[in-house]
């Protein structure tokens, strides 16, 4: 299953969650530190392939 990366806008904590696509679509994530739902999703590590041009 894919890993989703999030950052909390309340306390700045970054965390990851392993979710199925279905769970990801259905459930809003909450910060494990402060329980805020003001979290932003970061780029998945799996899609962050390096494609640098020199
Ligand atoms: Zn937080």
mmCIF file of the protein (N, C-alpha, C, O) and its ligand, coordinates in Angstrom:
data_MODEL
# 
_entry.id   MODEL 
# 
loop_
_entity.id 
_entity.type 
_entity.pdbx_number_of_molecules 
1 polymer     1 
2 non-polymer 1 
# 
_entity_poly.entity_id                      1 
_entity_poly.type                           'polypeptide(L)' 
_entity_poly.nstd_linkage                   no 
_entity_poly.nstd_monomer                   no 
_entity_poly.pdbx_seq_one_letter_code       
;(UNK)(UNK)(UNK)(UNK)(UNK)(UNK)(UNK)(UNK)(UNK)(UNK)(UNK)(UNK)(UNK)(UNK)(UNK)(UNK)
(UNK)(UNK)(UNK)(UNK)(UNK)(UNK)(UNK)(UNK)(UNK)(UNK)(UNK)(UNK)(UNK)(UNK)(UNK)(UNK)
(UNK)(UNK)(UNK)(UNK)(UNK)(UNK)(UNK)(UNK)(UNK)(UNK)(UNK)(UNK)(UNK)(UNK)(UNK)(UNK)
(UNK)(UNK)(UNK)(UNK)(UNK)(UNK)
;
_entity_poly.pdbx_seq_one_letter_code_can   XXXXXXXXXXXXXXXXXXXXXXXXXXXXXXXXXXXXXXXXXXXXXXXXXXXXXX 
_entity_poly.pdbx_strand_id                 A 
# 
loop_
_entity_poly_seq.entity_id 
_entity_poly_seq.num 
_entity_poly_seq.mon_id 
_entity_poly_seq.hetero 
1 1  UNK n 
1 2  UNK n 
1 3  UNK n 
1 4  UNK n 
1 5  UNK n 
1 6  UNK n 
1 7  UNK n 
1 8  UNK n 
1 9  UNK n 
1 10 UNK n 
1 11 UNK n 
1 12 UNK n 
1 13 UNK n 
1 14 UNK n 
1 15 UNK n 
1 16 UNK n 
1 17 UNK n 
1 18 UNK n 
1 19 UNK n 
1 20 UNK n 
1 21 UNK n 
1 22 UNK n 
1 23 UNK n 
1 24 UNK n 
1 25 UNK n 
1 26 UNK n 
1 27 UNK n 
1 28 UNK n 
1 29 UNK n 
1 30 UNK n 
1 31 UNK n 
1 32 UNK n 
1 33 UNK n 
1 34 UNK n 
1 35 UNK n 
1 36 UNK n 
1 37 UNK n 
1 38 UNK n 
1 39 UNK n 
1 40 UNK n 
1 41 UNK n 
1 42 UNK n 
1 43 UNK n 
1 44 UNK n 
1 45 UNK n 
1 46 UNK n 
1 47 UNK n 
1 48 UNK n 
1 49 UNK n 
1 50 UNK n 
1 51 UNK n 
1 52 UNK n 
1 53 UNK n 
1 54 UNK n 
# 
loop_
_struct_asym.id 
_struct_asym.entity_id 
A 1 
B 2 
# 
loop_
_chem_comp.id 
_chem_comp.type 
_chem_comp.mon_nstd_flag 
UNK 'L-peptide linking' . 
ZN  non-polymer         . 
# 
_pdbx_entity_nonpoly.entity_id   2 
_pdbx_entity_nonpoly.name        ? 
_pdbx_entity_nonpoly.comp_id     ZN 
# 
_pdbx_nonpoly_scheme.asym_id         B 
_pdbx_nonpoly_scheme.entity_id       2 
_pdbx_nonpoly_scheme.mon_id          ZN 
_pdbx_nonpoly_scheme.ndb_seq_num     1 
_pdbx_nonpoly_scheme.pdb_seq_num     101 
_pdbx_nonpoly_scheme.auth_seq_num    101 
_pdbx_nonpoly_scheme.pdb_mon_id      ZN 
_pdbx_nonpoly_scheme.auth_mon_id     ZN 
_pdbx_nonpoly_scheme.pdb_strand_id   A 
_pdbx_nonpoly_scheme.pdb_ins_code    . 
# 
loop_
_atom_site.group_PDB 
_atom_site.id 
_atom_site.type_symbol 
_atom_site.label_atom_id 
_atom_site.label_alt_id 
_atom_site.label_comp_id 
_atom_site.label_asym_id 
_atom_site.label_entity_id 
_atom_site.label_seq_id 
_atom_site.pdbx_PDB_ins_code 
_atom_site.Cartn_x 
_atom_site.Cartn_y 
_atom_site.Cartn_z 
_atom_site.occupancy 
_atom_site.B_iso_or_equiv 
_atom_site.pdbx_formal_charge 
_atom_site.auth_seq_id 
_atom_site.auth_comp_id 
_atom_site.auth_asym_id 
_atom_site.auth_atom_id 
_atom_site.pdbx_PDB_model_num 
ATOM   1   N  N  . UNK A 1 1  ? 0.846   -1.194 0.000   1.00 0.00 ? 1   UNK A N  1 
ATOM   2   C  CA . UNK A 1 1  ? 0.000   0.000  0.000   1.00 0.00 ? 1   UNK A CA 1 
ATOM   3   C  C  . UNK A 1 1  ? 0.876   1.237  0.000   1.00 0.00 ? 1   UNK A C  1 
ATOM   4   O  O  . UNK A 1 1  ? 1.996   1.203  0.511   1.00 0.00 ? 1   UNK A O  1 
ATOM   5   N  N  . UNK A 1 2  ? 0.391   2.310  -0.556  1.00 0.00 ? 2   UNK A N  1 
ATOM   6   C  CA . UNK A 1 2  ? 1.210   3.515  -0.639  1.00 0.00 ? 2   UNK A CA 1 
ATOM   7   C  C  . UNK A 1 2  ? 1.339   4.216  0.713   1.00 0.00 ? 2   UNK A C  1 
ATOM   8   O  O  . UNK A 1 2  ? 0.463   4.126  1.572   1.00 0.00 ? 2   UNK A O  1 
ATOM   9   N  N  . UNK A 1 3  ? 2.434   4.899  0.865   1.00 0.00 ? 3   UNK A N  1 
ATOM   10  C  CA . UNK A 1 3  ? 2.656   5.702  2.051   1.00 0.00 ? 3   UNK A CA 1 
ATOM   11  C  C  . UNK A 1 3  ? 2.383   7.158  1.714   1.00 0.00 ? 3   UNK A C  1 
ATOM   12  O  O  . UNK A 1 3  ? 2.898   7.683  0.727   1.00 0.00 ? 3   UNK A O  1 
ATOM   13  N  N  . UNK A 1 4  ? 1.584   7.797  2.527   1.00 0.00 ? 4   UNK A N  1 
ATOM   14  C  CA . UNK A 1 4  ? 1.283   9.205  2.335   1.00 0.00 ? 4   UNK A CA 1 
ATOM   15  C  C  . UNK A 1 4  ? 1.998   10.013 3.409   1.00 0.00 ? 4   UNK A C  1 
ATOM   16  O  O  . UNK A 1 4  ? 2.014   9.650  4.585   1.00 0.00 ? 4   UNK A O  1 
ATOM   17  N  N  . UNK A 1 5  ? 2.582   11.106 2.975   1.00 0.00 ? 5   UNK A N  1 
ATOM   18  C  CA . UNK A 1 5  ? 3.287   11.980 3.908   1.00 0.00 ? 5   UNK A CA 1 
ATOM   19  C  C  . UNK A 1 5  ? 2.447   13.230 4.153   1.00 0.00 ? 5   UNK A C  1 
ATOM   20  O  O  . UNK A 1 5  ? 1.872   13.814 3.234   1.00 0.00 ? 5   UNK A O  1 
ATOM   21  N  N  . UNK A 1 6  ? 2.400   13.613 5.415   1.00 0.00 ? 6   UNK A N  1 
ATOM   22  C  CA . UNK A 1 6  ? 1.621   14.790 5.776   1.00 0.00 ? 6   UNK A CA 1 
ATOM   23  C  C  . UNK A 1 6  ? 2.429   15.704 6.675   1.00 0.00 ? 6   UNK A C  1 
ATOM   24  O  O  . UNK A 1 6  ? 3.364   15.276 7.352   1.00 0.00 ? 6   UNK A O  1 
ATOM   25  N  N  . UNK A 1 7  ? 2.053   16.958 6.667   1.00 0.00 ? 7   UNK A N  1 
ATOM   26  C  CA . UNK A 1 7  ? 2.602   17.899 7.634   1.00 0.00 ? 7   UNK A CA 1 
ATOM   27  C  C  . UNK A 1 7  ? 1.448   18.648 8.272   1.00 0.00 ? 7   UNK A C  1 
ATOM   28  O  O  . UNK A 1 7  ? 0.534   19.120 7.596   1.00 0.00 ? 7   UNK A O  1 
ATOM   29  N  N  . UNK A 1 8  ? 1.515   18.745 9.594   1.00 0.00 ? 8   UNK A N  1 
ATOM   30  C  CA . UNK A 1 8  ? 0.486   19.448 10.344  1.00 0.00 ? 8   UNK A CA 1 
ATOM   31  C  C  . UNK A 1 8  ? 0.748   20.940 10.290  1.00 0.00 ? 8   UNK A C  1 
ATOM   32  O  O  . UNK A 1 8  ? 1.868   21.390 10.532  1.00 0.00 ? 8   UNK A O  1 
ATOM   33  N  N  . UNK A 1 9  ? -0.278  21.701 9.975   1.00 0.00 ? 9   UNK A N  1 
ATOM   34  C  CA . UNK A 1 9  ? -0.124  23.149 9.955   1.00 0.00 ? 9   UNK A CA 1 
ATOM   35  C  C  . UNK A 1 9  ? -0.309  23.751 11.341  1.00 0.00 ? 9   UNK A C  1 
ATOM   36  O  O  . UNK A 1 9  ? -0.020  24.927 11.564  1.00 0.00 ? 9   UNK A O  1 
ATOM   37  N  N  . UNK A 1 10 ? -0.783  22.947 12.252  1.00 0.00 ? 10  UNK A N  1 
ATOM   38  C  CA . UNK A 1 10 ? -0.958  23.435 13.617  1.00 0.00 ? 10  UNK A CA 1 
ATOM   39  C  C  . UNK A 1 10 ? 0.356   23.446 14.377  1.00 0.00 ? 10  UNK A C  1 
ATOM   40  O  O  . UNK A 1 10 ? 0.740   24.471 14.940  1.00 0.00 ? 10  UNK A O  1 
ATOM   41  N  N  . UNK A 1 11 ? 1.053   22.306 14.398  1.00 0.00 ? 11  UNK A N  1 
ATOM   42  C  CA . UNK A 1 11 ? 2.264   22.190 15.203  1.00 0.00 ? 11  UNK A CA 1 
ATOM   43  C  C  . UNK A 1 11 ? 3.507   21.919 14.358  1.00 0.00 ? 11  UNK A C  1 
ATOM   44  O  O  . UNK A 1 11 ? 4.618   21.889 14.886  1.00 0.00 ? 11  UNK A O  1 
ATOM   45  N  N  . UNK A 1 12 ? 3.330   21.723 13.060  1.00 0.00 ? 12  UNK A N  1 
ATOM   46  C  CA . UNK A 1 12 ? 4.481   21.531 12.191  1.00 0.00 ? 12  UNK A CA 1 
ATOM   47  C  C  . UNK A 1 12 ? 5.003   20.111 12.140  1.00 0.00 ? 12  UNK A C  1 
ATOM   48  O  O  . UNK A 1 12 ? 5.996   19.843 11.465  1.00 0.00 ? 12  UNK A O  1 
ATOM   49  N  N  . UNK A 1 13 ? 4.360   19.205 12.833  1.00 0.00 ? 13  UNK A N  1 
ATOM   50  C  CA . UNK A 1 13 ? 4.796   17.811 12.843  1.00 0.00 ? 13  UNK A CA 1 
ATOM   51  C  C  . UNK A 1 13 ? 4.593   17.168 11.471  1.00 0.00 ? 13  UNK A C  1 
ATOM   52  O  O  . UNK A 1 13 ? 3.556   17.348 10.833  1.00 0.00 ? 13  UNK A O  1 
ATOM   53  N  N  . UNK A 1 14 ? 5.591   16.425 11.038  1.00 0.00 ? 14  UNK A N  1 
ATOM   54  C  CA . UNK A 1 14 ? 5.445   15.652 9.818   1.00 0.00 ? 14  UNK A CA 1 
ATOM   55  C  C  . UNK A 1 14 ? 5.249   14.197 10.184  1.00 0.00 ? 14  UNK A C  1 
ATOM   56  O  O  . UNK A 1 14 ? 5.925   13.662 11.063  1.00 0.00 ? 14  UNK A O  1 
ATOM   57  N  N  . UNK A 1 15 ? 4.327   13.576 9.505   1.00 0.00 ? 15  UNK A N  1 
ATOM   58  C  CA . UNK A 1 15 ? 4.049   12.172 9.787   1.00 0.00 ? 15  UNK A CA 1 
ATOM   59  C  C  . UNK A 1 15 ? 3.621   11.488 8.510   1.00 0.00 ? 15  UNK A C  1 
ATOM   60  O  O  . UNK A 1 15 ? 3.263   12.131 7.523   1.00 0.00 ? 15  UNK A O  1 
ATOM   61  N  N  . UNK A 1 16 ? 3.663   10.192 8.550   1.00 0.00 ? 16  UNK A N  1 
ATOM   62  C  CA . UNK A 1 16 ? 3.252   9.427  7.383   1.00 0.00 ? 16  UNK A CA 1 
ATOM   63  C  C  . UNK A 1 16 ? 2.186   8.429  7.785   1.00 0.00 ? 16  UNK A C  1 
ATOM   64  O  O  . UNK A 1 16 ? 2.101   8.001  8.936   1.00 0.00 ? 16  UNK A O  1 
ATOM   65  N  N  . UNK A 1 17 ? 1.388   8.078  6.815   1.00 0.00 ? 17  UNK A N  1 
ATOM   66  C  CA . UNK A 1 17 ? 0.336   7.100  7.045   1.00 0.00 ? 17  UNK A CA 1 
ATOM   67  C  C  . UNK A 1 17 ? 0.321   6.131  5.879   1.00 0.00 ? 17  UNK A C  1 
ATOM   68  O  O  . UNK A 1 17 ? 0.412   6.528  4.717   1.00 0.00 ? 17  UNK A O  1 
ATOM   69  N  N  . UNK A 1 18 ? 0.205   4.867  6.206   1.00 0.00 ? 18  UNK A N  1 
ATOM   70  C  CA . UNK A 1 18 ? 0.086   3.844  5.169   1.00 0.00 ? 18  UNK A CA 1 
ATOM   71  C  C  . UNK A 1 18 ? -1.395  3.520  5.019   1.00 0.00 ? 18  UNK A C  1 
ATOM   72  O  O  . UNK A 1 18 ? -2.031  2.967  5.916   1.00 0.00 ? 18  UNK A O  1 
ATOM   73  N  N  . UNK A 1 19 ? -1.911  3.882  3.869   1.00 0.00 ? 19  UNK A N  1 
ATOM   74  C  CA . UNK A 1 19 ? -3.350  3.757  3.646   1.00 0.00 ? 19  UNK A CA 1 
ATOM   75  C  C  . UNK A 1 19 ? -3.597  3.127  2.292   1.00 0.00 ? 19  UNK A C  1 
ATOM   76  O  O  . UNK A 1 19 ? -2.800  3.267  1.365   1.00 0.00 ? 19  UNK A O  1 
ATOM   77  N  N  . UNK A 1 20 ? -4.706  2.438  2.197   1.00 0.00 ? 20  UNK A N  1 
ATOM   78  C  CA . UNK A 1 20 ? -5.149  2.037  0.875   1.00 0.00 ? 20  UNK A CA 1 
ATOM   79  C  C  . UNK A 1 20 ? -5.713  3.262  0.162   1.00 0.00 ? 20  UNK A C  1 
ATOM   80  O  O  . UNK A 1 20 ? -6.037  4.266  0.797   1.00 0.00 ? 20  UNK A O  1 
ATOM   81  N  N  . UNK A 1 21 ? -5.826  3.172  -1.145  1.00 0.00 ? 21  UNK A N  1 
ATOM   82  C  CA . UNK A 1 21 ? -6.392  4.281  -1.902  1.00 0.00 ? 21  UNK A CA 1 
ATOM   83  C  C  . UNK A 1 21 ? -7.786  4.621  -1.377  1.00 0.00 ? 21  UNK A C  1 
ATOM   84  O  O  . UNK A 1 21 ? -8.163  5.789  -1.287  1.00 0.00 ? 21  UNK A O  1 
ATOM   85  N  N  . UNK A 1 22 ? -8.517  3.614  -1.046  1.00 0.00 ? 22  UNK A N  1 
ATOM   86  C  CA . UNK A 1 22 ? -9.876  3.807  -0.567  1.00 0.00 ? 22  UNK A CA 1 
ATOM   87  C  C  . UNK A 1 22 ? -9.908  4.545  0.758   1.00 0.00 ? 22  UNK A C  1 
ATOM   88  O  O  . UNK A 1 22 ? -10.705 5.465  0.944   1.00 0.00 ? 22  UNK A O  1 
ATOM   89  N  N  . UNK A 1 23 ? -9.041  4.145  1.680   1.00 0.00 ? 23  UNK A N  1 
ATOM   90  C  CA . UNK A 1 23 ? -8.976  4.822  2.970   1.00 0.00 ? 23  UNK A CA 1 
ATOM   91  C  C  . UNK A 1 23 ? -8.534  6.265  2.810   1.00 0.00 ? 23  UNK A C  1 
ATOM   92  O  O  . UNK A 1 23 ? -9.052  7.170  3.464   1.00 0.00 ? 23  UNK A O  1 
ATOM   93  N  N  . UNK A 1 24 ? -7.570  6.456  1.933   1.00 0.00 ? 24  UNK A N  1 
ATOM   94  C  CA . UNK A 1 24 ? -7.059  7.806  1.707   1.00 0.00 ? 24  UNK A CA 1 
ATOM   95  C  C  . UNK A 1 24 ? -8.156  8.716  1.180   1.00 0.00 ? 24  UNK A C  1 
ATOM   96  O  O  . UNK A 1 24 ? -8.257  9.873  1.588   1.00 0.00 ? 24  UNK A O  1 
ATOM   97  N  N  . UNK A 1 25 ? -8.966  8.203  0.287   1.00 0.00 ? 25  UNK A N  1 
ATOM   98  C  CA . UNK A 1 25 ? -10.041 9.007  -0.275  1.00 0.00 ? 25  UNK A CA 1 
ATOM   99  C  C  . UNK A 1 25 ? -11.152 9.279  0.730   1.00 0.00 ? 25  UNK A C  1 
ATOM   100 O  O  . UNK A 1 25 ? -11.825 10.308 0.672   1.00 0.00 ? 25  UNK A O  1 
ATOM   101 N  N  . UNK A 1 26 ? -11.323 8.368  1.619   1.00 0.00 ? 26  UNK A N  1 
ATOM   102 C  CA . UNK A 1 26 ? -12.493 8.426  2.489   1.00 0.00 ? 26  UNK A CA 1 
ATOM   103 C  C  . UNK A 1 26 ? -12.229 9.173  3.795   1.00 0.00 ? 26  UNK A C  1 
ATOM   104 O  O  . UNK A 1 26 ? -13.113 9.842  4.330   1.00 0.00 ? 26  UNK A O  1 
ATOM   105 N  N  . UNK A 1 27 ? -11.007 9.049  4.296   1.00 0.00 ? 27  UNK A N  1 
ATOM   106 C  CA . UNK A 1 27 ? -10.750 9.540  5.638   1.00 0.00 ? 27  UNK A CA 1 
ATOM   107 C  C  . UNK A 1 27 ? -9.779  10.717 5.633   1.00 0.00 ? 27  UNK A C  1 
ATOM   108 O  O  . UNK A 1 27 ? -8.699  10.652 5.046   1.00 0.00 ? 27  UNK A O  1 
ATOM   109 N  N  . UNK A 1 28 ? -10.187 11.784 6.296   1.00 0.00 ? 28  UNK A N  1 
ATOM   110 C  CA . UNK A 1 28 ? -9.281  12.904 6.497   1.00 0.00 ? 28  UNK A CA 1 
ATOM   111 C  C  . UNK A 1 28 ? -8.274  12.519 7.581   1.00 0.00 ? 28  UNK A C  1 
ATOM   112 O  O  . UNK A 1 28 ? -8.624  11.896 8.584   1.00 0.00 ? 28  UNK A O  1 
ATOM   113 N  N  . UNK A 1 29 ? -7.036  12.898 7.361   1.00 0.00 ? 29  UNK A N  1 
ATOM   114 C  CA . UNK A 1 29 ? -6.006  12.554 8.330   1.00 0.00 ? 29  UNK A CA 1 
ATOM   115 C  C  . UNK A 1 29 ? -5.928  13.594 9.435   1.00 0.00 ? 29  UNK A C  1 
ATOM   116 O  O  . UNK A 1 29 ? -6.243  14.768 9.240   1.00 0.00 ? 29  UNK A O  1 
ATOM   117 N  N  . UNK A 1 30 ? -5.505  13.132 10.590  1.00 0.00 ? 30  UNK A N  1 
ATOM   118 C  CA . UNK A 1 30 ? -5.332  14.030 11.726  1.00 0.00 ? 30  UNK A CA 1 
ATOM   119 C  C  . UNK A 1 30 ? -3.915  13.917 12.247  1.00 0.00 ? 30  UNK A C  1 
ATOM   120 O  O  . UNK A 1 30 ? -3.271  12.871 12.158  1.00 0.00 ? 30  UNK A O  1 
ATOM   121 N  N  . UNK A 1 31 ? -3.455  15.020 12.790  1.00 0.00 ? 31  UNK A N  1 
ATOM   122 C  CA . UNK A 1 31 ? -2.120  15.051 13.363  1.00 0.00 ? 31  UNK A CA 1 
ATOM   123 C  C  . UNK A 1 31 ? -2.059  14.161 14.601  1.00 0.00 ? 31  UNK A C  1 
ATOM   124 O  O  . UNK A 1 31 ? -2.909  14.274 15.484  1.00 0.00 ? 31  UNK A O  1 
ATOM   125 N  N  . UNK A 1 32 ? -1.071  13.285 14.675  1.00 0.00 ? 32  UNK A N  1 
ATOM   126 C  CA . UNK A 1 32 ? -0.956  12.423 15.859  1.00 0.00 ? 32  UNK A CA 1 
ATOM   127 C  C  . UNK A 1 32 ? -0.522  13.189 17.104  1.00 0.00 ? 32  UNK A C  1 
ATOM   128 O  O  . UNK A 1 32 ? -0.692  12.710 18.225  1.00 0.00 ? 32  UNK A O  1 
ATOM   129 N  N  . UNK A 1 33 ? 0.041   14.382 16.904  1.00 0.00 ? 33  UNK A N  1 
ATOM   130 C  CA . UNK A 1 33 ? 0.512   15.181 18.041  1.00 0.00 ? 33  UNK A CA 1 
ATOM   131 C  C  . UNK A 1 33 ? -0.604  16.000 18.665  1.00 0.00 ? 33  UNK A C  1 
ATOM   132 O  O  . UNK A 1 33 ? -0.873  15.895 19.862  1.00 0.00 ? 33  UNK A O  1 
ATOM   133 N  N  . UNK A 1 34 ? -1.253  16.818 17.842  1.00 0.00 ? 34  UNK A N  1 
ATOM   134 C  CA . UNK A 1 34 ? -2.210  17.780 18.384  1.00 0.00 ? 34  UNK A CA 1 
ATOM   135 C  C  . UNK A 1 34 ? -3.636  17.518 17.923  1.00 0.00 ? 34  UNK A C  1 
ATOM   136 O  O  . UNK A 1 34 ? -4.554  18.269 18.252  1.00 0.00 ? 34  UNK A O  1 
ATOM   137 N  N  . UNK A 1 35 ? -3.810  16.450 17.159  1.00 0.00 ? 35  UNK A N  1 
ATOM   138 C  CA . UNK A 1 35 ? -5.134  16.014 16.709  1.00 0.00 ? 35  UNK A CA 1 
ATOM   139 C  C  . UNK A 1 35 ? -5.808  17.001 15.763  1.00 0.00 ? 35  UNK A C  1 
ATOM   140 O  O  . UNK A 1 35 ? -7.006  16.903 15.499  1.00 0.00 ? 35  UNK A O  1 
ATOM   141 N  N  . UNK A 1 36 ? -5.029  17.946 15.258  1.00 0.00 ? 36  UNK A N  1 
ATOM   142 C  CA . UNK A 1 36 ? -5.589  18.883 14.303  1.00 0.00 ? 36  UNK A CA 1 
ATOM   143 C  C  . UNK A 1 36 ? -5.867  18.185 12.982  1.00 0.00 ? 36  UNK A C  1 
ATOM   144 O  O  . UNK A 1 36 ? -5.146  17.271 12.583  1.00 0.00 ? 36  UNK A O  1 
ATOM   145 N  N  . UNK A 1 37 ? -6.915  18.624 12.315  1.00 0.00 ? 37  UNK A N  1 
ATOM   146 C  CA . UNK A 1 37 ? -7.158  18.095 10.970  1.00 0.00 ? 37  UNK A CA 1 
ATOM   147 C  C  . UNK A 1 37 ? -6.619  19.037 9.897   1.00 0.00 ? 37  UNK A C  1 
ATOM   148 O  O  . UNK A 1 37 ? -6.864  18.844 8.706   1.00 0.00 ? 37  UNK A O  1 
ATOM   149 N  N  . UNK A 1 38 ? -5.891  20.045 10.327  1.00 0.00 ? 38  UNK A N  1 
ATOM   150 C  CA . UNK A 1 38 ? -5.259  20.953 9.370   1.00 0.00 ? 38  UNK A CA 1 
ATOM   151 C  C  . UNK A 1 38 ? -3.926  20.386 8.936   1.00 0.00 ? 38  UNK A C  1 
ATOM   152 O  O  . UNK A 1 38 ? -2.865  20.901 9.290   1.00 0.00 ? 38  UNK A O  1 
ATOM   153 N  N  . UNK A 1 39 ? -3.998  19.334 8.177   1.00 0.00 ? 39  UNK A N  1 
ATOM   154 C  CA . UNK A 1 39 ? -2.781  18.701 7.691   1.00 0.00 ? 39  UNK A CA 1 
ATOM   155 C  C  . UNK A 1 39 ? -2.725  18.836 6.175   1.00 0.00 ? 39  UNK A C  1 
ATOM   156 O  O  . UNK A 1 39 ? -3.747  18.778 5.490   1.00 0.00 ? 39  UNK A O  1 
ATOM   157 N  N  . UNK A 1 40 ? -1.522  19.016 5.673   1.00 0.00 ? 40  UNK A N  1 
ATOM   158 C  CA . UNK A 1 40 ? -1.339  19.092 4.233   1.00 0.00 ? 40  UNK A CA 1 
ATOM   159 C  C  . UNK A 1 40 ? -0.565  17.869 3.777   1.00 0.00 ? 40  UNK A C  1 
ATOM   160 O  O  . UNK A 1 40 ? 0.357   17.414 4.452   1.00 0.00 ? 40  UNK A O  1 
ATOM   161 N  N  . UNK A 1 41 ? -0.943  17.356 2.649   1.00 0.00 ? 41  UNK A N  1 
ATOM   162 C  CA . UNK A 1 41 ? -0.269  16.173 2.143   1.00 0.00 ? 41  UNK A CA 1 
ATOM   163 C  C  . UNK A 1 41 ? 0.979   16.565 1.382   1.00 0.00 ? 41  UNK A C  1 
ATOM   164 O  O  . UNK A 1 41 ? 0.950   17.448 0.525   1.00 0.00 ? 41  UNK A O  1 
ATOM   165 N  N  . UNK A 1 42 ? 2.063   15.906 1.702   1.00 0.00 ? 42  UNK A N  1 
ATOM   166 C  CA . UNK A 1 42 ? 3.317   16.122 0.994   1.00 0.00 ? 42  UNK A CA 1 
ATOM   167 C  C  . UNK A 1 42 ? 3.424   15.110 -0.137  1.00 0.00 ? 42  UNK A C  1 
ATOM   168 O  O  . UNK A 1 42 ? 2.625   14.180 -0.235  1.00 0.00 ? 42  UNK A O  1 
ATOM   169 N  N  . UNK A 1 43 ? 4.403   15.303 -0.969  1.00 0.00 ? 43  UNK A N  1 
ATOM   170 C  CA . UNK A 1 43 ? 4.614   14.359 -2.059  1.00 0.00 ? 43  UNK A CA 1 
ATOM   171 C  C  . UNK A 1 43 ? 5.000   12.990 -1.516  1.00 0.00 ? 43  UNK A C  1 
ATOM   172 O  O  . UNK A 1 43 ? 5.823   12.878 -0.608  1.00 0.00 ? 43  UNK A O  1 
ATOM   173 N  N  . UNK A 1 44 ? 4.419   11.993 -2.061  1.00 0.00 ? 44  UNK A N  1 
ATOM   174 C  CA . UNK A 1 44 ? 4.777   10.637 -1.689  1.00 0.00 ? 44  UNK A CA 1 
ATOM   175 C  C  . UNK A 1 44 ? 6.225   10.340 -2.061  1.00 0.00 ? 44  UNK A C  1 
ATOM   176 O  O  . UNK A 1 44 ? 6.726   10.796 -3.088  1.00 0.00 ? 44  UNK A O  1 
ATOM   177 N  N  . UNK A 1 45 ? 6.876   9.574  -1.213  1.00 0.00 ? 45  UNK A N  1 
ATOM   178 C  CA . UNK A 1 45 ? 8.255   9.211  -1.500  1.00 0.00 ? 45  UNK A CA 1 
ATOM   179 C  C  . UNK A 1 45 ? 8.352   8.377  -2.766  1.00 0.00 ? 45  UNK A C  1 
ATOM   180 O  O  . UNK A 1 45 ? 9.386   8.361  -3.434  1.00 0.00 ? 45  UNK A O  1 
ATOM   181 N  N  . UNK A 1 46 ? 7.271   7.687  -3.090  1.00 0.00 ? 46  UNK A N  1 
ATOM   182 C  CA . UNK A 1 46 ? 7.306   6.818  -4.253  1.00 0.00 ? 46  UNK A CA 1 
ATOM   183 C  C  . UNK A 1 46 ? 7.181   7.593  -5.563  1.00 0.00 ? 46  UNK A C  1 
ATOM   184 O  O  . UNK A 1 46 ? 7.628   7.137  -6.615  1.00 0.00 ? 46  UNK A O  1 
ATOM   185 N  N  . UNK A 1 47 ? 6.564   8.776  -5.478  1.00 0.00 ? 47  UNK A N  1 
ATOM   186 C  CA . UNK A 1 47 ? 6.417   9.563  -6.685  1.00 0.00 ? 47  UNK A CA 1 
ATOM   187 C  C  . UNK A 1 47 ? 7.504   10.631 -6.802  1.00 0.00 ? 47  UNK A C  1 
ATOM   188 O  O  . UNK A 1 47 ? 7.603   11.329 -7.811  1.00 0.00 ? 47  UNK A O  1 
ATOM   189 N  N  . UNK A 1 48 ? 8.319   10.743 -5.747  1.00 0.00 ? 48  UNK A N  1 
ATOM   190 C  CA . UNK A 1 48 ? 9.365   11.750 -5.762  1.00 0.00 ? 48  UNK A CA 1 
ATOM   191 C  C  . UNK A 1 48 ? 10.634  11.218 -6.421  1.00 0.00 ? 48  UNK A C  1 
ATOM   192 O  O  . UNK A 1 48 ? 11.728  11.306 -5.863  1.00 0.00 ? 48  UNK A O  1 
ATOM   193 N  N  . UNK A 1 49 ? 10.470  10.688 -7.571  1.00 0.00 ? 49  UNK A N  1 
ATOM   194 C  CA . UNK A 1 49 ? 11.621  10.201 -8.327  1.00 0.00 ? 49  UNK A CA 1 
ATOM   195 C  C  . UNK A 1 49 ? 12.482  11.372 -8.770  1.00 0.00 ? 49  UNK A C  1 
ATOM   196 O  O  . UNK A 1 49 ? 11.973  12.430 -9.141  1.00 0.00 ? 49  UNK A O  1 
ATOM   197 N  N  . UNK A 1 50 ? 13.745  11.175 -8.727  1.00 0.00 ? 50  UNK A N  1 
ATOM   198 C  CA . UNK A 1 50 ? 14.628  12.261 -9.179  1.00 0.00 ? 50  UNK A CA 1 
ATOM   199 C  C  . UNK A 1 50 ? 14.675  12.288 -10.698 1.00 0.00 ? 50  UNK A C  1 
ATOM   200 O  O  . UNK A 1 50 ? 14.964  11.290 -11.357 1.00 0.00 ? 50  UNK A O  1 
ATOM   201 N  N  . UNK A 1 51 ? 14.388  13.437 -11.214 1.00 0.00 ? 51  UNK A N  1 
ATOM   202 C  CA . UNK A 1 51 ? 14.454  13.596 -12.678 1.00 0.00 ? 51  UNK A CA 1 
ATOM   203 C  C  . UNK A 1 51 ? 15.237  14.865 -12.978 1.00 0.00 ? 51  UNK A C  1 
ATOM   204 O  O  . UNK A 1 51 ? 14.789  15.745 -13.714 1.00 0.00 ? 51  UNK A O  1 
ATOM   205 N  N  . UNK A 1 52 ? 16.403  14.928 -12.392 1.00 0.00 ? 52  UNK A N  1 
ATOM   206 C  CA . UNK A 1 52 ? 17.211  16.137 -12.550 1.00 0.00 ? 52  UNK A CA 1 
ATOM   207 C  C  . UNK A 1 52 ? 17.784  16.241 -13.959 1.00 0.00 ? 52  UNK A C  1 
ATOM   208 O  O  . UNK A 1 52 ? 18.198  15.258 -14.573 1.00 0.00 ? 52  UNK A O  1 
ATOM   209 N  N  . UNK A 1 53 ? 17.788  17.443 -14.422 1.00 0.00 ? 53  UNK A N  1 
ATOM   210 C  CA . UNK A 1 53 ? 18.439  17.715 -15.692 1.00 0.00 ? 53  UNK A CA 1 
ATOM   211 C  C  . UNK A 1 53 ? 19.739  18.459 -15.406 1.00 0.00 ? 53  UNK A C  1 
ATOM   212 O  O  . UNK A 1 53 ? 19.740  19.442 -14.666 1.00 0.00 ? 53  UNK A O  1 
ATOM   213 N  N  . UNK A 1 54 ? 20.801  18.015 -15.966 1.00 0.00 ? 54  UNK A N  1 
ATOM   214 C  CA . UNK A 1 54 ? 22.082  18.649 -15.698 1.00 0.00 ? 54  UNK A CA 1 
ATOM   215 C  C  . UNK A 1 54 ? 22.407  19.688 -16.776 1.00 0.00 ? 54  UNK A C  1 
ATOM   216 O  O  . UNK A 1 54 ? 23.455  20.331 -16.717 1.00 0.00 ? 54  UNK A O  1 
HETATM 217 ZN ZN . ZN  B 2 .  ? -0.147  18.956 14.924  1.00 0.00 ? 101 ZN  A ZN 1 
# 
